[in-house]
Amino acid sequence: MLSLSEVRSIFEKEFSTLLKHFNVFELSISEASNSSSNDINSPGVYIFWHPSYGVIKVGKSQSNSKKRSLEHLGDNTSNSKIEMGSLRDDPKTILLLLNAVNFDSLHWVLSLEAFMEWNAKPLINAARMG
């Protein structure tokens, strides 16, 4: 199970020359839900992390990563190990957003999502990733 700092390190090492293309946010679910910041409500990769589970889910949105990530809580995305709806009110749940600084960087979001999915090994895999 990866720590949150290990997850960030995976991103920072592989994308070291591209870090200027991303804004990085570590937010509680409450902070994310209540944020109206344009930087937070941008295209990017989202990673759900919890100290008891490690990386739970990796995904991306080409329009608003925060909005898309929070839909998993409402939809109760789940598998045999976890139901994401149970994370909504857990203050230990962290939403890591790796958002594109501008739309010219959107293509990096697509490769970053695949890279993080393969390397962070989330409990819930994206269906398209197998």
C-alpha positions, 0 to 999 in steps of 0.5 A: 500500500502506497503512502500519499507521499509515495503517490506524489513521488511517483508522479513527480519522478516520472513527470519531472520535466512536465511539472509546470503543466500541472497544479497539484492539490491535496484536499479533504472531500469537504474542502473539494466539495466546497471549493469554487476555485477555477484551478481546482475545477479544471481538467486533470487526474484525480486520485482518491487516497485513504490511510487504511486503503492506500490508493482507491481510485484513479481517473481523469476528466477533460473538463473538471476533475473535481466534479468527476471525482465527486460523482464516484461518491454519489454513484457509490463506485465500488468493488468487492473491497470498498464502496466509495460512498462510505468515503464521503464523510470520512475526514481521512479521505484525501482527493489528490488532484493533478490538474492541467494548468491550461488547455494546451496541456490537456494531452498530458492528462491522458498519459498521466491517468494511464501512468498513475493507474498502472503504477499506483495500483488502485483498489478500484481499476478503471474498466477500460484498464482491465 
